[in-house]
Amino acid sequence: MAKLRAVVVNWGPTIVFNVVLPWLTYTLLTDRGMSDVAALALSAVWPAVEVLGVLLVRRRVDDFGVLTLIVVGLGVAGSLVFQDERLVLVKESAVTGLFGLVLLGSLLTRRPLMFYFGRKFGTDGTDEGLARWDALWQYPGFRRVQRILTVVWGVVYLAEAVVRLGLSYTLSTSAMVTVSTVLPIAVTAALVTWTIAYGRRSRAAAARRNPAAFAPQEGVT
């Protein structure tokens, strides 16, 4: 019960401020005639509020909120650039392509972006859980796994963007609408499935090498 409460406390505000409220804001504003760019920009207020709230209350930066702001920013850029009828169909994919570049670019930073994804999705959100996740960075095997995850996600998203851009000029508009709906979902689902399987194998191997680092009280789901 305590673990469920911790998950709700960790994910409740994240879902509300990064998914529900931005979607409602964007939908309501565009329904009332506001442009996509302006509506997207205003929907970013909610994740910004969460990032500020977490910073003030917990004295740390909310990684998922920052990521949401990055994605919204890429969406605004995509809306400004892709005005052609065909390119509008692949705008979302172009955003994932840009996000792929962000992922690959993060390999040049101290810690790749997938490390922060893992800290959000792989812990209970408590200070103890986050500290234990941060401590895993000392192990070379853990660092290698985070970089491999980042490379794979970045490359796959870039490939998806290129494929979808090419299809937009070879398929009919109606067919491309279907592809634009199904393909990103399928790609993301495949990435998540692979990540879970790869993460479990890597974790099992790392636990055999460093049992103390992966004790049951870690709080990782």
C-alpha positions in Angstrom: 0.0 0.0 0.0 2.8 2.4 0.9 4.5 1.6 -2.4 1.3 2.3 -4.3 0.9 5.6 -2.5 4.5 6.5 -3.4 3.8 5.8 -7.1 0.6 7.8 -7.1 2.3 10.8 -5.4 5.2 10.5 -7.9 3.1 10.1 -11.1 -0.1 11.9 -10.2 1.1 15.5 -10.6 3.3 14.4 -13.6 0.3 13.0 -15.5 -1.9 16.0 -14.7 0.6 18.8 -15.4 2.4 17.1 -18.4 -0.4 15.3 -20.1 -3.9 16.1 -19.0 -3.7 19.9 -18.6 -1.6 20.6 -21.7 -3.9 18.5 -23.8 -7.0 20.2 -22.5 -5.4 23.6 -23.0 -4.3 22.9 -26.5 -7.7 21.4 -27.5 -9.8 24.2 -26.0 -7.7 26.9 -27.5 -7.5 25.4 -31.0 -11.3 24.7 -30.9 -11.8 28.4 -30.3 -9.7 29.4 -33.3 -6.3 29.9 -31.8 -3.3 28.9 -34.0 -1.4 25.7 -33.3 1.7 27.5 -32.5 0.1 29.8 -29.9 -1.9 27.0 -28.4 1.2 24.8 -28.1 3.2 27.6 -26.5 0.4 28.3 -23.9 0.0 24.6 -23.1 3.7 24.6 -22.0 2.6 26.8 -19.0 1.5 23.6 -17.1 4.7 21.6 -17.3 6.6 24.8 -16.5 4.5 25.2 -13.4 5.3 21.7 -12.3 9.0 22.2 -12.9 8.9 25.4 -10.8 6.8 23.7 -8.1 9.2 20.8 -7.7 12.1 23.1 -7.7 10.6 25.2 -4.9 9.2 22.4 -2.8 11.7 19.6 -3.3 14.8 21.6 -4.3 15.4 19.6 -7.4 14.6 19.8 -11.1 11.8 17.5 -12.4 13.4 15.7 -15.3 10.1 14.7 -17.0 8.7 18.2 -16.8 11.8 19.6 -18.5 11.5 16.9 -21.2 7.9 17.9 -21.8 9.0 21.5 -22.2 11.6 20.4 -24.8 9.0 18.3 -26.7 6.6 21.2 -26.7 9.3 23.5 -27.9 10.1 21.1 -30.8 6.4 21.0 -31.6 6.2 24.8 -31.8 9.3 24.8 -34.1 7.7 22.1 -36.2 4.5 24.1 -36.6 6.4 27.1 -37.7 8.6 25.3 -40.2 6.3 22.7 -41.8 3.5 24.6 -43.6 3.3 22.5 -46.8 0.3 20.2 -46.9 2.4 17.1 -47.2 4.8 18.2 -44.5 2.0 18.9 -42.1 1.3 15.2 -42.2 4.8 14.4 -40.9 5.2 17.3 -38.5 4.8 15.0 -35.5 7.4 12.7 -36.9 9.7 15.5 -37.6 9.4 16.4 -33.9 10.4 12.9 -33.0 13.3 13.2 -35.4 14.4 16.3 -33.7 14.0 14.6 -30.3 16.2 11.8 -31.6 18.9 14.4 -32.3 18.4 15.8 -28.8 18.9 12.2 -27.4 22.1 11.7 -29.4 23.3 15.1 -28.5 22.9 14.3 -24.8 25.6 11.7 -25.2 28.1 14.6 -25.2 26.8 15.8 -21.8 27.8 14.4 -18.4 24.8 12.0 -18.3 22.7 10.9 -21.3 19.0 11.7 -21.5 17.9 8.1 -20.9 19.5 8.2 -17.5 17.0 10.8 -16.5 14.1 8.8 -18.1 15.2 5.8 -16.0 15.3 7.9 -12.8 11.7 8.9 -13.4 10.3 5.6 -14.6 12.5 3.3 -12.6 12.2 4.7 -9.1 9.4 5.5 -6.7 10.2 9.2 -6.8 11.3 9.5 -3.2 14.6 11.1 -2.2 16.0 7.7 -1.2 15.0 6.1 -4.5 16.5 8.9 -6.6 19.7 8.9 -4.5 20.1 5.1 -5.1 19.5 5.6 -8.8 22.1 8.4 -9.0 24.6 6.2 -7.1 24.4 3.5 -9.8 26.2 5.9 -12.1 29.5 4.9 -10.4 29.3 1.5 -12.1 30.8 1.3 -15.7 28.2 -1.3 -16.7 25.3 0.9 -15.7 26.8 3.9 -17.6 27.2 1.7 -20.6 23.6 0.6 -20.5 22.3 4.2 -20.3 24.4 5.2 -23.2 23.3 2.3 -25.3 19.6 3.0 -24.5 20.1 6.6 -25.5 21.8 5.7 -28.8 19.1 3.2 -29.8 16.2 5.5 -29.0 17.9 8.4 -30.8 18.7 6.4 -33.9 15.3 4.7 -34.1 13.5 8.1 -33.8 15.7 9.6 -36.5 15.1 6.6 -38.8 11.3 6.8 -38.2 11.3 10.5 -39.1 13.3 9.8 -42.4 11.0 6.9 -43.4 7.8 8.9 -42.7 9.1 11.9 -44.6 9.8 9.6 -47.6 6.4 7.9 -47.4 4.7 11.3 -47.3 5.8 11.9 -50.9 5.0 8.4 -52.2 1.7 7.5 -50.5 -1.7 9.2 -51.0 -2.8 11.7 -48.4 -5.4 9.3 -47.0 -2.9 6.5 -46.7 -0.4 8.8 -45.1 -2.9 9.9 -42.5 -3.2 6.3 -41.4 0.6 5.8 -41.4 1.1 9.0 -39.4 -1.2 7.7 -36.7 0.0 4.1 -36.5 3.7 4.3 -37.2 4.8 6.4 -34.2 2.7 4.3 -31.8 4.2 1.1 -33.2 7.8 2.5 -33.1 7.4 3.7 -29.5 5.8 0.5 -28.4 8.6 -1.5 -29.9 11.2 0.7 -28.2 9.5 0.4 -24.8 9.2 -3.4 -25.2 12.9 -3.7 -26.2 14.0 -1.3 -23.4 12.2 -3.3 -20.7 13.7 -6.6 -21.9 17.2 -5.1 -22.3 16.9 -3.4 -19.0 16.0 -6.6 -17.2 18.8 -8.6 -18.8 21.3 -5.8 -18.0 20.0 -5.5 -14.4 20.3 -9.2 -13.8 23.8 -9.3 -15.1 24.8 -6.2 -13.0 23.1 -7.7 -9.9 25.4 -10.7 -10.2 28.4 -8.5 -10.4 27.4 -6.0 -7.7 24.7 -7.5 -5.5 24.7 -4.7 -2.9 23.9 -2.1 -5.6 20.7 -3.8 -6.5 19.2 -4.7 -3.1 15.4 -5.3 -2.9 14.8 -2.1 -1.0 15.9 0.0 -3.9 12.3 0.8 -4.8 12.7 0.2 -8.6 9.6 -1.2 -10.2 
